Amino acid sequence: MVSFTCDYSEGAHPLILDRLASTNMVQAPGYGEDEFCVSAREKIRRSCGCPDADVFLLSGGTQTNSTVISAMLRPFEGVIAAQTGHIAVHEAGAVEYGGHKVLTLPSHGGLLDERDLERYLEAFHADDSRAHMVMPGMVYISYPSEYGTIYSFDALRALKKVCERFDLPLYIDGARLGYGLACAEADMTLEDIAALADVFYIGGTKVGTLCGEAVVFPRGDAPAHFFTMVKQHGALLAKGRLLGVQFDTLFTDGLYMRISRHAIEMAMRLKQIFESRGIPFFIDSPTNQQFPILTAGQMQALSGEVAFEVWERLGDGRAVCRFAASWATTPQQLDILEALL
């Protein structure tokens, strides 16, 4: 069975496993105070061009989103996201479980539009009954989006301007950040992300690590007692070294972007395989997630040989399916898919 179900089917990049093994018997303090976490945080600061950034290493994506959002919102505030945003549809209500409503706006290919955001905020502040409503307290986006699409620099800057007008922090979920920055359509760098976001995270779980995400407050203004809130949300590892070693390795000799570019190369071949057989796509994704529309017969032909996700049933026997490439995808796996199709 060849799997394209997600971008975390495999364990970790071999260089990370080697580093974990070679440092295994080094004694180190816990909770991120070890030498590996210190080094990883400094390398991330340099890569972001933010020498004063606060950097925290958390255990996983859902924990990261719920922790950051809870830490930055007051009890009566909610977080704005696209209807298709990850926190709105694929985190089992983790944000709401923490006491904050997800305020959804229309999705445009997985993306938020600054005009929708501006109209919503203007209408909220013009509403005489707004004191009885959930107050928007921050804006959440992901890069790439849930559908593999990305914001241009201009689009992200436009969103940021609306956020600034209404004094709302902009939070960027970077679970697949490397894959977004490595694609051909990207016109941004990690430094641009850091310049436009008030807080973001660099995903490791989906980009080469066993687990872990690196939360970055670019201007060094993390909420007071953020470390304690990380622990409250179950996102703090006692053996913090596990995350430190992995991120220190990812940000040594350009590994993070190198393996991200490999995933994009594999995804573009994946796209070409479907295109060459006349199979349409639900959306044009430039990143590692591809969404072909398959017939029942095509899905049956692949079943038992190739694993993938059914994303949306279309009601005519066809379905939008998700095929994800990753840092670990091989040309040989794509050969198998091509032969079956």
C-alpha positions as CSV (number, residue, x, y, z in Angstrom):
1,M,0.0,0.0,0.0
2,V,1.3,3.4,-1.0
3,S,-0.1,6.3,1.1
4,F,-0.9,9.8,0.1
5,T,-3.4,10.4,2.8
6,C,-1.4,13.1,4.7
7,D,2.1,14.6,5.0
8,Y,2.9,12.9,8.3
9,S,2.6,9.3,7.4
10,E,6.3,8.6,8.0
11,G,8.3,9.2,11.2
12,A,11.1,11.8,10.8
13,H,13.8,12.8,8.4
14,P,16.9,10.6,8.7
15,L,19.1,13.5,9.8
16,I,16.8,14.2,12.7
17,L,16.7,10.6,13.7
18,D,20.5,10.4,13.6
19,R,20.8,13.6,15.7
20,L,18.3,12.2,18.2
21,A,20.3,9.0,18.5
22,S,23.6,10.7,18.7
23,T,22.5,13.0,21.6
24,N,20.4,10.4,23.3
25,M,22.6,9.9,26.3
26,V,23.4,13.6,26.8
27,Q,21.9,14.6,30.1
28,A,19.9,17.8,29.8
29,P,17.4,19.9,31.9
30,G,13.7,19.6,31.1
31,Y,11.0,21.9,29.8
32,G,13.0,23.5,27.0
33,E,15.9,24.8,29.1
34,D,18.4,22.4,27.4
35,E,21.2,23.4,25.1
36,F,19.3,22.0,22.0
37,C,16.2,24.2,22.6
38,V,18.4,27.2,23.2
39,S,20.2,26.6,19.9
40,A,17.0,25.9,18.0
41,R,15.4,29.1,19.2
42,E,18.4,31.2,18.2
43,K,18.5,29.6,14.7
44,I,14.8,30.3,14.2
45,R,15.3,33.9,15.3
46,R,18.1,34.3,12.7
47,S,16.0,32.6,10.0
48,C,13.1,34.9,10.7
49,G,15.3,38.0,10.8
50,C,13.9,38.7,14.3
51,P,16.7,38.8,16.9
52,D,14.3,39.7,19.7
53,A,11.6,37.1,18.9
54,D,10.1,35.0,21.6
55,V,10.2,31.4,20.4
56,F,8.4,28.5,22.1
57,L,8.5,24.8,21.1
58,L,5.1,23.1,21.5
59,S,4.1,19.5,21.0
60,G,1.5,19.6,18.2
61,G,-0.7,21.7,15.9
62,T,-4.0,21.6,17.7
63,Q,-2.4,22.2,21.1
64,T,-0.5,25.2,19.5
65,N,-3.7,26.8,18.0
66,S,-5.7,26.4,21.2
67,T,-2.9,27.7,23.3
68,V,-2.0,30.7,21.2
69,I,-5.7,31.7,20.7
70,S,-6.5,31.3,24.4
71,A,-3.5,33.3,25.5
72,M,-4.2,36.2,23.2
73,L,-8.0,36.5,23.6
74,R,-9.9,38.0,26.5
75,P,-12.8,35.9,27.8
76,F,-15.5,37.7,25.8
77,E,-13.6,37.6,22.5
78,G,-13.6,35.2,19.5
79,V,-11.2,34.5,16.6
80,I,-12.1,35.3,13.0
81,A,-11.3,32.5,10.4
82,A,-12.4,31.4,7.0
83,Q,-15.3,28.9,6.9
84,T,-12.8,26.3,5.7
85,G,-10.1,27.3,8.3
86,H,-8.5,24.5,10.1
87,I,-9.6,25.7,13.5
88,A,-13.2,25.9,12.2
89,V,-13.5,22.4,10.7
90,H,-10.7,20.0,11.6
91,E,-9.8,20.5,15.3
92,A,-12.9,19.0,16.9
93,G,-13.9,22.3,18.5
94,A,-10.6,22.7,20.4
95,V,-10.8,26.5,20.3
96,E,-14.5,26.5,21.5
97,Y,-13.5,24.0,24.2
98,G,-11.2,26.7,25.5
99,G,-14.1,29.1,25.7
100,H,-13.7,31.2,22.5
101,K,-16.0,31.2,19.5
102,V,-14.6,30.8,16.0
103,L,-16.2,33.6,13.9
104,T,-16.3,32.3,10.3
105,L,-16.2,34.4,7.1
106,P,-16.6,33.3,3.5
107,S,-13.7,31.2,2.1
108,H,-12.3,32.1,-1.3
109,G,-10.4,29.0,-2.3
110,G,-9.5,28.5,1.3
111,L,-8.4,32.1,1.8
112,L,-9.8,35.1,3.7
113,D,-10.5,38.2,1.6
114,E,-9.6,41.6,3.2
115,R,-12.8,43.2,1.9
116,D,-15.0,40.6,3.7
117,L,-12.9,41.1,6.9
118,E,-13.3,44.9,6.7
119,R,-17.0,44.7,6.0
120,Y,-17.6,42.3,8.9
121,L,-15.6,44.5,11.4
122,E,-17.3,47.7,10.2
123,A,-20.7,46.1,10.7
124,F,-19.8,44.8,14.1
125,H,-18.6,48.1,15.4
126,A,-21.7,49.9,13.9
127,D,-24.1,47.5,15.6
128,D,-25.8,49.1,18.6
129,S,-26.2,45.7,20.3
130,R,-22.5,44.7,19.9
131,A,-22.2,44.6,23.7
132,H,-24.3,41.4,23.6
133,M,-22.2,39.8,20.9
134,V,-18.9,37.9,20.8
135,M,-16.3,40.5,20.1
136,P,-13.7,39.8,17.4
137,G,-10.3,39.7,19.1
138,M,-7.9,38.3,16.5
139,V,-7.7,37.0,12.9
140,Y,-6.5,33.5,12.1
141,I,-5.3,32.3,8.7
142,S,-3.1,29.4,7.6
143,Y,-0.3,29.4,5.1
144,P,-0.9,27.4,3.0
145,S,-4.7,27.2,3.4
146,E,-6.7,24.0,4.1
147,Y,-6.9,23.6,0.3
148,G,-3.2,24.1,-0.4
149,T,-3.7,27.7,-1.7
150,I,-1.5,30.6,-0.5
151,Y,-1.7,34.3,0.1
152,S,0.4,36.6,-2.1
153,F,2.5,39.2,-0.3
154,D,0.1,41.9,-1.3
155,A,-3.0,40.0,-0.2
156,L,-1.4,39.3,3.2
157,R,-0.3,42.9,3.6
158,A,-3.9,44.0,2.8
159,L,-5.2,41.7,5.5
160,K,-2.6,43.0,7.9
161,K,-3.7,46.6,7.2
162,V,-7.3,45.8,8.1
163,C,-6.1,44.1,11.3
164,E,-4.1,47.2,12.2
165,R,-7.1,49.5,11.6
166,F,-9.2,47.5,14.1
167,D,-6.3,46.7,16.4
168,L,-6.5,43.0,16.0
169,P,-3.5,40.6,16.0
170,L,-2.9,38.5,13.0
171,Y,-2.1,34.9,13.7
172,I,-0.7,32.6,11.0
173,D,-1.0,28.8,11.3
174,G,2.2,27.5,9.7
175,A,1.6,23.8,10.0
176,R,2.7,23.5,6.4
177,L,4.6,26.7,6.2
178,G,7.7,25.3,4.5
179,Y,5.5,23.8,1.7
180,G,3.9,27.2,1.1
181,L,7.2,29.1,1.0
182,A,8.8,26.5,-1.3
183,C,6.1,26.5,-4.0
184,A,6.6,28.3,-7.3
185,E,3.8,30.8,-6.7
186,A,5.2,32.0,-3.4
187,D,6.4,35.6,-3.4
188,M,7.2,35.7,0.3
189,T,10.0,34.5,2.6
190,L,10.1,33.5,6.2
191,E,11.2,37.0,7.1
192,D,8.1,38.4,5.3
193,I,5.9,36.2,7.3
194,A,7.5,37.3,10.5
195,A,7.2,41.0,9.4
196,L,3.4,40.7,8.7
197,A,2.3,38.3,11.5
198,D,1.9,39.2,15.1
199,V,2.4,35.6,16.0
200,F,2.9,32.5,13.8
201,Y,4.2,29.0,14.0
202,I,6.6,27.0,12.0
203,G,5.3,23.5,11.5
204,G,7.5,20.5,12.2
205,T,5.0,17.6,12.4
206,K,4.1,17.8,8.7
207,V,7.6,19.0,7.6
208,G,10.0,16.4,8.7
209,T,9.9,16.0,12.5
210,L,8.4,13.3,14.7
211,C,6.3,16.0,16.4
212,G,6.4,19.6,17.4
213,E,5.7,23.2,16.3
214,A,7.7,26.4,16.9
215,V,5.6,29.4,17.9
216,V,7.2,32.7,17.1
217,F,6.2,36.1,18.5
218,P,8.4,38.1,16.1
219,R,8.6,41.3,18.2
220,G,9.3,39.6,21.5
221,D,5.9,40.4,22.9
222,A,4.5,37.0,23.9
223,P,1.6,37.2,26.4
224,A,2.6,37.3,30.0
225,H,3.0,33.8,31.5
226,F,2.7,32.2,28.0
227,F,5.0,29.3,29.1
228,T,2.6,28.5,32.0
229,M,-0.4,28.5,29.5
230,V,1.5,26.1,27.2
231,K,1.7,23.7,30.2
232,Q,-2.0,24.2,31.0
233,H,-2.9,23.2,27.5
234,G,-0.9,20.0,27.6
235,A,1.5,21.3,24.9
236,L,4.7,21.3,27.0
237,L,7.1,18.3,26.9
238,A,9.1,17.5,30.1
239,K,11.7,16.2,27.7
240,G,11.8,19.4,25.8
241,R,15.1,18.3,24.2
242,L,13.0,16.1,21.9
243,L,11.7,19.2,20.2
244,G,15.0,21.2,20.5
245,V,17.1,18.6,18.8
246,Q,14.6,18.3,15.9
247,F,14.2,22.0,15.3
248,D,17.9,22.6,15.7
249,T,18.5,20.1,13.0
250,L,15.7,21.4,10.7
251,F,17.3,24.9,10.8
252,T,20.8,23.7,10.2
253,D,22.2,24.0,6.6
254,G,18.8,24.9,5.2
255,L,17.2,21.5,5.8
256,Y,13.7,22.8,6.4
257,M,13.4,24.5,3.0
258,R,15.4,21.8,1.2
259,I,12.9,19.1,2.2
260,S,10.0,21.4,1.6
261,R,11.2,22.0,-2.0
262,H,11.4,18.2,-2.5
263,A,7.7,17.9,-1.4
264,I,6.7,20.5,-3.9
265,E,8.6,18.7,-6.7
266,M,6.8,15.5,-5.9
267,A,3.4,17.3,-5.7
268,M,3.9,18.9,-9.1
269,R,4.6,15.5,-10.6
270,L,1.5,14.2,-8.8
271,K,-0.5,17.0,-10.4
272,Q,0.9,16.2,-13.8
273,I,0.0,12.5,-13.5
274,F,-3.6,13.4,-12.9
275,E,-3.7,16.1,-15.6
276,S,-2.2,13.7,-18.2
277,R,-5.1,11.4,-17.7
278,G,-7.7,14.2,-18.1
279,I,-8.7,14.0,-14.4
280,P,-10.0,17.4,-13.2
281,F,-9.1,19.2,-10.0
282,F,-11.4,20.8,-7.4
283,I,-9.0,23.6,-6.9
284,D,-5.6,24.7,-8.3
285,S,-3.2,24.1,-5.5
286,P,0.5,25.1,-5.9
287,T,1.6,23.3,-2.8
288,N,1.9,19.8,-1.5
289,Q,-1.8,19.0,-1.3
290,Q,-3.6,18.1,-4.5
291,F,-7.4,17.7,-4.9
292,P,-8.4,15.6,-8.0
293,I,-12.0,14.8,-8.6
294,L,-12.3,11.0,-9.1
295,T,-15.1,8.9,-10.3
296,A,-16.3,5.9,-8.2
297,G,-14.6,3.6,-10.7
298,Q,-11.3,5.4,-10.4
299,M,-11.5,5.3,-6.6
300,Q,-12.2,1.6,-6.8
301,A,-9.3,1.0,-9.1
302,L,-6.9,2.6,-6.6
303,S,-8.4,1.1,-3.5
304,G,-6.2,-1.6,-1.9
305,E,-3.1,-0.2,-3.6
306,V,-3.1,3.5,-2.9
307,A,-4.4,5.3,0.2
308,F,-5.9,8.8,-0.1
309,E,-8.5,10.9,1.6
310,V,-12.0,11.5,0.4
311,W,-12.4,15.2,1.0
312,E,-15.9,15.9,-0.2
313,R,-18.7,13.8,-1.9
314,L,-20.2,15.6,-4.9
315,G,-23.4,13.6,-5.1
316,D,-23.0,12.3,-8.7
317,G,-20.8,9.4,-7.7
318,R,-17.6,11.5,-7.9
319,A,-15.6,12.8,-5.0
320,V,-13.0,15.4,-4.3
321,C,-10.0,13.5,-3.0
322,R,-6.9,14.7,-1.3
323,F,-3.5,13.4,-2.2
324,A,-0.6,14.8,-0.1
325,A,3.0,14.7,-1.0
326,S,5.6,15.3,1.7
327,W,9.3,15.5,2.5
328,A,9.3,11.7,2.4
329,T,7.5,11.1,-0.9
330,T,9.6,9.2,-3.4
331,P,9.5,9.0,-7.3
332,Q,8.9,5.3,-6.9
333,Q,5.6,5.9,-5.0
334,L,4.5,8.2,-7.8
335,D,5.4,5.5,-10.4
336,I,3.1,3.1,-8.7
337,L,0.2,5.6,-8.8
338,E,0.9,6.4,-12.4
339,A,0.9,2.8,-13.4
340,L,-2.4,2.1,-11.6
341,L,-4.1,5.1,-13.2
